[in-house]
């Protein structure tokens, strides 16, 4: 959920957000937690998820040298912001290569509605209206932090997009343990955050 809400929220709600004003903060958080659960389940099955109007959770692959000219292929989760959002707001994000063989599914509002007390239309309205609000916040240059429960935090600051995945999430996506070792080596060698 958006961790910071600007003062123009009520005005915006009355104009273009018919669903959000009918939900409590806790209900909105629950819906986004269910969205996060859906994304995490799909990633666990090695499928990406496209959240229309926001971006795509998928995987990148990278060859890492493990010594003696031996390489290991590491697959790790990445978030690629929607091109329209990037262009509209002049955002910058690190270039990410995602192989074309990873299936990407759209966010499935019906599946998410089966996980909780909210119907499909309420979930879709909440997601789309939250993303409208997020876009508005970006346009007025507010710092945005958007938490995906159990996955990580998407932050937009000074027109820079950064997705910080939680360490536990990264480890859960790494059945082989290779990514965990690579991350430990990257930190050990001062390569910084993932």
ZAVEX-628515 format. One record per residue (C-alpha): chain; x, y, z; residue number from 1; residue in three letters. Coordinates in steps of 0.1 Angstrom, whole numbers, plus 5000, padded with zeros to 4 digits. Example, Ala and Ser with C-alpha at 12.3 -4.5 7.8 and 13.67 -1.06 7.14 Angstrom:
// residues 2
<cadena: A | X: 5123 | Y: 4955 | Z: 5078 | num: 1 | residuo: ALA> .
<cadena: A | X: 5137 | Y: 4989 | Z: 5071 | num: 2 | residuo: SER> .
// end
This chain:
// residues 194
<cadena: A | X: 5000 | Y: 5000 | Z: 5000 | num: 1 | residuo: UNK> .
<cadena: A | X: 5011 | Y: 5036 | Z: 4996 | num: 2 | residuo: UNK> .
<cadena: A | X: 5029 | Y: 5045 | Z: 5028 | num: 3 | residuo: UNK> .
<cadena: A | X: 5025 | Y: 5082 | Z: 5023 | num: 4 | residuo: UNK> .
<cadena: A | X: 4993 | Y: 5099 | Z: 5013 | num: 5 | residuo: UNK> .
<cadena: A | X: 4991 | Y: 5135 | Z: 5001 | num: 6 | residuo: UNK> .
<cadena: A | X: 4966 | Y: 5162 | Z: 5012 | num: 7 | residuo: UNK> .
<cadena: A | X: 4947 | Y: 5163 | Z: 4979 | num: 8 | residuo: UNK> .
<cadena: A | X: 4934 | Y: 5127 | Z: 4984 | num: 9 | residuo: UNK> .
<cadena: A | X: 4898 | Y: 5136 | Z: 4994 | num: 10 | residuo: UNK> .
<cadena: A | X: 4894 | Y: 5159 | Z: 4963 | num: 11 | residuo: UNK> .
<cadena: A | X: 4908 | Y: 5133 | Z: 4940 | num: 12 | residuo: UNK> .
<cadena: A | X: 4886 | Y: 5106 | Z: 4956 | num: 13 | residuo: UNK> .
<cadena: A | X: 4854 | Y: 5125 | Z: 4949 | num: 14 | residuo: UNK> .
<cadena: A | X: 4863 | Y: 5130 | Z: 4913 | num: 15 | residuo: UNK> .
<cadena: A | X: 4877 | Y: 5098 | Z: 4899 | num: 16 | residuo: UNK> .
<cadena: A | X: 4879 | Y: 5071 | Z: 4926 | num: 17 | residuo: UNK> .
<cadena: A | X: 4846 | Y: 5055 | Z: 4933 | num: 18 | residuo: UNK> .
<cadena: A | X: 4859 | Y: 5024 | Z: 4951 | num: 19 | residuo: UNK> .
<cadena: A | X: 4887 | Y: 5036 | Z: 4974 | num: 20 | residuo: UNK> .
<cadena: A | X: 4865 | Y: 5059 | Z: 4995 | num: 21 | residuo: UNK> .
<cadena: A | X: 4842 | Y: 5030 | Z: 5004 | num: 22 | residuo: UNK> .
<cadena: A | X: 4871 | Y: 5010 | Z: 5018 | num: 23 | residuo: UNK> .
<cadena: A | X: 4890 | Y: 5014 | Z: 5051 | num: 24 | residuo: UNK> .
<cadena: A | X: 4927 | Y: 5017 | Z: 5051 | num: 25 | residuo: UNK> .
<cadena: A | X: 4928 | Y: 4982 | Z: 5065 | num: 26 | residuo: UNK> .
<cadena: A | X: 4906 | Y: 4968 | Z: 5037 | num: 27 | residuo: UNK> .
<cadena: A | X: 4928 | Y: 4984 | Z: 5011 | num: 28 | residuo: UNK> .
<cadena: A | X: 4959 | Y: 4969 | Z: 5027 | num: 29 | residuo: UNK> .
<cadena: A | X: 4942 | Y: 4935 | Z: 5028 | num: 30 | residuo: UNK> .
<cadena: A | X: 4934 | Y: 4937 | Z: 4991 | num: 31 | residuo: UNK> .
<cadena: A | X: 4970 | Y: 4947 | Z: 4982 | num: 32 | residuo: UNK> .
<cadena: A | X: 4983 | Y: 4919 | Z: 5005 | num: 33 | residuo: UNK> .
<cadena: A | X: 4962 | Y: 4895 | Z: 4985 | num: 34 | residuo: UNK> .
<cadena: A | X: 4976 | Y: 4910 | Z: 4953 | num: 35 | residuo: UNK> .
<cadena: A | X: 5011 | Y: 4904 | Z: 4967 | num: 36 | residuo: UNK> .
<cadena: A | X: 5002 | Y: 4868 | Z: 4976 | num: 37 | residuo: UNK> .
<cadena: A | X: 4991 | Y: 4862 | Z: 4940 | num: 38 | residuo: UNK> .
<cadena: A | X: 5023 | Y: 4877 | Z: 4926 | num: 39 | residuo: UNK> .
<cadena: A | X: 5044 | Y: 4856 | Z: 4950 | num: 40 | residuo: UNK> .
<cadena: A | X: 5026 | Y: 4824 | Z: 4941 | num: 41 | residuo: UNK> .
<cadena: A | X: 5030 | Y: 4830 | Z: 4904 | num: 42 | residuo: UNK> .
<cadena: A | X: 5067 | Y: 4838 | Z: 4908 | num: 43 | residuo: UNK> .
<cadena: A | X: 5071 | Y: 4806 | Z: 4928 | num: 44 | residuo: UNK> .
<cadena: A | X: 5058 | Y: 4788 | Z: 4898 | num: 45 | residuo: UNK> .
<cadena: A | X: 5084 | Y: 4807 | Z: 4876 | num: 46 | residuo: UNK> .
<cadena: A | X: 5057 | Y: 4829 | Z: 4860 | num: 47 | residuo: UNK> .
<cadena: A | X: 5059 | Y: 4866 | Z: 4858 | num: 48 | residuo: UNK> .
<cadena: A | X: 5029 | Y: 4889 | Z: 4867 | num: 49 | residuo: UNK> .
<cadena: A | X: 5019 | Y: 4920 | Z: 4848 | num: 50 | residuo: UNK> .
<cadena: A | X: 5000 | Y: 4946 | Z: 4869 | num: 51 | residuo: UNK> .
<cadena: A | X: 4985 | Y: 4968 | Z: 4842 | num: 52 | residuo: UNK> .
<cadena: A | X: 4994 | Y: 5004 | Z: 4846 | num: 53 | residuo: UNK> .
<cadena: A | X: 5022 | Y: 4996 | Z: 4870 | num: 54 | residuo: UNK> .
<cadena: A | X: 5047 | Y: 4971 | Z: 4857 | num: 55 | residuo: UNK> .
<cadena: A | X: 5057 | Y: 4935 | Z: 4856 | num: 56 | residuo: UNK> .
<cadena: A | X: 5073 | Y: 4912 | Z: 4881 | num: 57 | residuo: UNK> .
<cadena: A | X: 5094 | Y: 4886 | Z: 4863 | num: 58 | residuo: UNK> .
<cadena: A | X: 5129 | Y: 4872 | Z: 4863 | num: 59 | residuo: UNK> .
<cadena: A | X: 5163 | Y: 4881 | Z: 4850 | num: 60 | residuo: UNK> .
<cadena: A | X: 5191 | Y: 4857 | Z: 4843 | num: 61 | residuo: UNK> .
<cadena: A | X: 5227 | Y: 4863 | Z: 4848 | num: 62 | residuo: UNK> .
<cadena: A | X: 5258 | Y: 4842 | Z: 4844 | num: 63 | residuo: UNK> .
<cadena: A | X: 5281 | Y: 4843 | Z: 4874 | num: 64 | residuo: UNK> .
<cadena: A | X: 5316 | Y: 4830 | Z: 4874 | num: 65 | residuo: UNK> .
<cadena: A | X: 5322 | Y: 4805 | Z: 4902 | num: 66 | residuo: UNK> .
<cadena: A | X: 5359 | Y: 4800 | Z: 4896 | num: 67 | residuo: UNK> .
<cadena: A | X: 5381 | Y: 4781 | Z: 4872 | num: 68 | residuo: UNK> .
<cadena: A | X: 5362 | Y: 4796 | Z: 4842 | num: 69 | residuo: UNK> .
<cadena: A | X: 5330 | Y: 4779 | Z: 4853 | num: 70 | residuo: UNK> .
<cadena: A | X: 5298 | Y: 4798 | Z: 4852 | num: 71 | residuo: UNK> .
<cadena: A | X: 5264 | Y: 4792 | Z: 4868 | num: 72 | residuo: UNK> .
<cadena: A | X: 5231 | Y: 4806 | Z: 4856 | num: 73 | residuo: UNK> .
<cadena: A | X: 5213 | Y: 4826 | Z: 4883 | num: 74 | residuo: UNK> .
<cadena: A | X: 5177 | Y: 4836 | Z: 4879 | num: 75 | residuo: UNK> .
<cadena: A | X: 5164 | Y: 4863 | Z: 4902 | num: 76 | residuo: UNK> .
<cadena: A | X: 5132 | Y: 4883 | Z: 4905 | num: 77 | residuo: UNK> .
<cadena: A | X: 5130 | Y: 4918 | Z: 4890 | num: 78 | residuo: UNK> .
<cadena: A | X: 5104 | Y: 4944 | Z: 4886 | num: 79 | residuo: UNK> .
<cadena: A | X: 5101 | Y: 4963 | Z: 4853 | num: 80 | residuo: UNK> .
<cadena: A | X: 5079 | Y: 4994 | Z: 4855 | num: 81 | residuo: UNK> .
<cadena: A | X: 5053 | Y: 4999 | Z: 4828 | num: 82 | residuo: UNK> .
<cadena: A | X: 5068 | Y: 5018 | Z: 4799 | num: 83 | residuo: UNK> .
<cadena: A | X: 5038 | Y: 5042 | Z: 4798 | num: 84 | residuo: UNK> .
<cadena: A | X: 5044 | Y: 5052 | Z: 4834 | num: 85 | residuo: UNK> .
<cadena: A | X: 5081 | Y: 5056 | Z: 4828 | num: 86 | residuo: UNK> .
<cadena: A | X: 5075 | Y: 5079 | Z: 4797 | num: 87 | residuo: UNK> .
<cadena: A | X: 5046 | Y: 5099 | Z: 4812 | num: 88 | residuo: UNK> .
<cadena: A | X: 5066 | Y: 5108 | Z: 4843 | num: 89 | residuo: UNK> .
<cadena: A | X: 5102 | Y: 5108 | Z: 4829 | num: 90 | residuo: UNK> .
<cadena: A | X: 5113 | Y: 5081 | Z: 4853 | num: 91 | residuo: UNK> .
<cadena: A | X: 5146 | Y: 5063 | Z: 4853 | num: 92 | residuo: UNK> .
<cadena: A | X: 5151 | Y: 5026 | Z: 4861 | num: 93 | residuo: UNK> .
<cadena: A | X: 5180 | Y: 5003 | Z: 4858 | num: 94 | residuo: UNK> .
<cadena: A | X: 5180 | Y: 4984 | Z: 4825 | num: 95 | residuo: UNK> .
<cadena: A | X: 5169 | Y: 4948 | Z: 4832 | num: 96 | residuo: UNK> .
<cadena: A | X: 5171 | Y: 4920 | Z: 4807 | num: 97 | residuo: UNK> .
<cadena: A | X: 5144 | Y: 4894 | Z: 4810 | num: 98 | residuo: UNK> .
<cadena: A | X: 5145 | Y: 4864 | Z: 4788 | num: 99 | residuo: UNK> .
<cadena: A | X: 5115 | Y: 4859 | Z: 4765 | num: 100 | residuo: UNK> .
<cadena: A | X: 5109 | Y: 4823 | Z: 4776 | num: 101 | residuo: UNK> .
<cadena: A | X: 5094 | Y: 4833 | Z: 4810 | num: 102 | residuo: UNK> .
<cadena: A | X: 5056 | Y: 4832 | Z: 4808 | num: 103 | residuo: UNK> .
<cadena: A | X: 5039 | Y: 4864 | Z: 4821 | num: 104 | residuo: UNK> .
<cadena: A | X: 5003 | Y: 4863 | Z: 4833 | num: 105 | residuo: UNK> .
<cadena: A | X: 4980 | Y: 4893 | Z: 4840 | num: 106 | residuo: UNK> .
<cadena: A | X: 4969 | Y: 4901 | Z: 4875 | num: 107 | residuo: UNK> .
<cadena: A | X: 4939 | Y: 4879 | Z: 4880 | num: 108 | residuo: UNK> .
<cadena: A | X: 4912 | Y: 4897 | Z: 4899 | num: 109 | residuo: UNK> .
<cadena: A | X: 4889 | Y: 4866 | Z: 4900 | num: 110 | residuo: UNK> .
<cadena: A | X: 4916 | Y: 4845 | Z: 4916 | num: 111 | residuo: UNK> .
<cadena: A | X: 4924 | Y: 4872 | Z: 4941 | num: 112 | residuo: UNK> .
<cadena: A | X: 4887 | Y: 4875 | Z: 4950 | num: 113 | residuo: UNK> .
<cadena: A | X: 4886 | Y: 4838 | Z: 4959 | num: 114 | residuo: UNK> .
<cadena: A | X: 4913 | Y: 4844 | Z: 4985 | num: 115 | residuo: UNK> .
<cadena: A | X: 4893 | Y: 4869 | Z: 5006 | num: 116 | residuo: UNK> .
<cadena: A | X: 4861 | Y: 4887 | Z: 5014 | num: 117 | residuo: UNK> .
<cadena: A | X: 4862 | Y: 4911 | Z: 4985 | num: 118 | residuo: UNK> .
<cadena: A | X: 4845 | Y: 4906 | Z: 4951 | num: 119 | residuo: UNK> .
<cadena: A | X: 4863 | Y: 4909 | Z: 4918 | num: 120 | residuo: UNK> .
<cadena: A | X: 4850 | Y: 4944 | Z: 4910 | num: 121 | residuo: UNK> .
<cadena: A | X: 4860 | Y: 4958 | Z: 4944 | num: 122 | residuo: UNK> .
<cadena: A | X: 4895 | Y: 4944 | Z: 4940 | num: 123 | residuo: UNK> .
<cadena: A | X: 4899 | Y: 4957 | Z: 4904 | num: 124 | residuo: UNK> .
<cadena: A | X: 4886 | Y: 4991 | Z: 4915 | num: 125 | residuo: UNK> .
<cadena: A | X: 4909 | Y: 4993 | Z: 4944 | num: 126 | residuo: UNK> .
<cadena: A | X: 4940 | Y: 4983 | Z: 4924 | num: 127 | residuo: UNK> .
<cadena: A | X: 4932 | Y: 5006 | Z: 4895 | num: 128 | residuo: UNK> .
<cadena: A | X: 4923 | Y: 5036 | Z: 4917 | num: 129 | residuo: UNK> .
<cadena: A | X: 4954 | Y: 5031 | Z: 4939 | num: 130 | residuo: UNK> .
<cadena: A | X: 4975 | Y: 5031 | Z: 4907 | num: 131 | residuo: UNK> .
<cadena: A | X: 4958 | Y: 5063 | Z: 4896 | num: 132 | residuo: UNK> .
<cadena: A | X: 4967 | Y: 5078 | Z: 4929 | num: 133 | residuo: UNK> .
<cadena: A | X: 5002 | Y: 5065 | Z: 4926 | num: 134 | residuo: UNK> .
<cadena: A | X: 5006 | Y: 5081 | Z: 4892 | num: 135 | residuo: UNK> .
<cadena: A | X: 4993 | Y: 5114 | Z: 4906 | num: 136 | residuo: UNK> .
<cadena: A | X: 5017 | Y: 5113 | Z: 4934 | num: 137 | residuo: UNK> .
<cadena: A | X: 5046 | Y: 5107 | Z: 4910 | num: 138 | residuo: UNK> .
<cadena: A | X: 5034 | Y: 5136 | Z: 4888 | num: 139 | residuo: UNK> .
<cadena: A | X: 5036 | Y: 5160 | Z: 4918 | num: 140 | residuo: UNK> .
<cadena: A | X: 5071 | Y: 5147 | Z: 4926 | num: 141 | residuo: UNK> .
<cadena: A | X: 5062 | Y: 5131 | Z: 4959 | num: 142 | residuo: UNK> .
<cadena: A | X: 5084 | Y: 5104 | Z: 4972 | num: 143 | residuo: UNK> .
<cadena: A | X: 5065 | Y: 5072 | Z: 4967 | num: 144 | residuo: UNK> .
<cadena: A | X: 5070 | Y: 5040 | Z: 4987 | num: 145 | residuo: UNK> .
<cadena: A | X: 5047 | Y: 5011 | Z: 4977 | num: 146 | residuo: UNK> .
<cadena: A | X: 5049 | Y: 4980 | Z: 4998 | num: 147 | residuo: UNK> .
<cadena: A | X: 5042 | Y: 4945 | Z: 4984 | num: 148 | residuo: UNK> .
<cadena: A | X: 5037 | Y: 4924 | Z: 5014 | num: 149 | residuo: UNK> .
<cadena: A | X: 5062 | Y: 4896 | Z: 5016 | num: 150 | residuo: UNK> .
<cadena: A | X: 5079 | Y: 4907 | Z: 4984 | num: 151 | residuo: UNK> .
<cadena: A | X: 5095 | Y: 4941 | Z: 4989 | num: 152 | residuo: UNK> .
<cadena: A | X: 5092 | Y: 4979 | Z: 4985 | num: 153 | residuo: UNK> .
<cadena: A | X: 5089 | Y: 4998 | Z: 4953 | num: 154 | residuo: UNK> .
<cadena: A | X: 5102 | Y: 5033 | Z: 4957 | num: 155 | residuo: UNK> .
<cadena: A | X: 5102 | Y: 5063 | Z: 4934 | num: 156 | residuo: UNK> .
<cadena: A | X: 5123 | Y: 5092 | Z: 4945 | num: 157 | residuo: UNK> .
<cadena: A | X: 5138 | Y: 5120 | Z: 4924 | num: 158 | residuo: UNK> .
<cadena: A | X: 5124 | Y: 5103 | Z: 4892 | num: 159 | residuo: UNK> .
<cadena: A | X: 5143 | Y: 5071 | Z: 4900 | num: 160 | residuo: UNK> .
<cadena: A | X: 5125 | Y: 5037 | Z: 4903 | num: 161 | residuo: UNK> .
<cadena: A | X: 5140 | Y: 5011 | Z: 4926 | num: 162 | residuo: UNK> .
<cadena: A | X: 5125 | Y: 4978 | Z: 4937 | num: 163 | residuo: UNK> .
<cadena: A | X: 5140 | Y: 4965 | Z: 4969 | num: 164 | residuo: UNK> .
<cadena: A | X: 5131 | Y: 4929 | Z: 4974 | num: 165 | residuo: UNK> .
<cadena: A | X: 5131 | Y: 4915 | Z: 5009 | num: 166 | residuo: UNK> .
<cadena: A | X: 5160 | Y: 4891 | Z: 5016 | num: 167 | residuo: UNK> .
<cadena: A | X: 5136 | Y: 4863 | Z: 5028 | num: 168 | residuo: UNK> .
<cadena: A | X: 5116 | Y: 4867 | Z: 4995 | num: 169 | residuo: UNK> .
<cadena: A | X: 5148 | Y: 4864 | Z: 4974 | num: 170 | residuo: UNK> .
<cadena: A | X: 5159 | Y: 4833 | Z: 4993 | num: 171 | residuo: UNK> .
<cadena: A | X: 5124 | Y: 4817 | Z: 4988 | num: 172 | residuo: UNK> .
<cadena: A | X: 5128 | Y: 4822 | Z: 4951 | num: 173 | residuo: UNK> .
<cadena: A | X: 5161 | Y: 4805 | Z: 4951 | num: 174 | residuo: UNK> .
<cadena: A | X: 5156 | Y: 4768 | Z: 4954 | num: 175 | residuo: UNK> .
<cadena: A | X: 5192 | Y: 4760 | Z: 4945 | num: 176 | residuo: UNK> .
<cadena: A | X: 5209 | Y: 4783 | Z: 4970 | num: 177 | residuo: UNK> .
<cadena: A | X: 5230 | Y: 4797 | Z: 4942 | num: 178 | residuo: UNK> .
<cadena: A | X: 5215 | Y: 4832 | Z: 4944 | num: 179 | residuo: UNK> .
<cadena: A | X: 5219 | Y: 4833 | Z: 4981 | num: 180 | residuo: UNK> .
<cadena: A | X: 5256 | Y: 4825 | Z: 4977 | num: 181 | residuo: UNK> .
<cadena: A | X: 5260 | Y: 4851 | Z: 4949 | num: 182 | residuo: UNK> .
<cadena: A | X: 5243 | Y: 4877 | Z: 4970 | num: 183 | residuo: UNK> .
<cadena: A | X: 5266 | Y: 4870 | Z: 4999 | num: 184 | residuo: UNK> .
<cadena: A | X: 5296 | Y: 4873 | Z: 4976 | num: 185 | residuo: UNK> .
<cadena: A | X: 5283 | Y: 4905 | Z: 4961 | num: 186 | residuo: UNK> .
<cadena: A | X: 5279 | Y: 4920 | Z: 4996 | num: 187 | residuo: UNK> .
<cadena: A | X: 5313 | Y: 4907 | Z: 5006 | num: 188 | residuo: UNK> .
<cadena: A | X: 5329 | Y: 4922 | Z: 4976 | num: 189 | residuo: UNK> .
<cadena: A | X: 5312 | Y: 4956 | Z: 4981 | num: 190 | residuo: UNK> .
<cadena: A | X: 5289 | Y: 4954 | Z: 4950 | num: 191 | residuo: UNK> .
<cadena: A | X: 5260 | Y: 4968 | Z: 4969 | num: 192 | residuo: UNK> .
<cadena: A | X: 5223 | Y: 4962 | Z: 4970 | num: 193 | residuo: UNK> .
<cadena: A | X: 5205 | Y: 4939 | Z: 4947 | num: 194 | residuo: UNK> .
// end
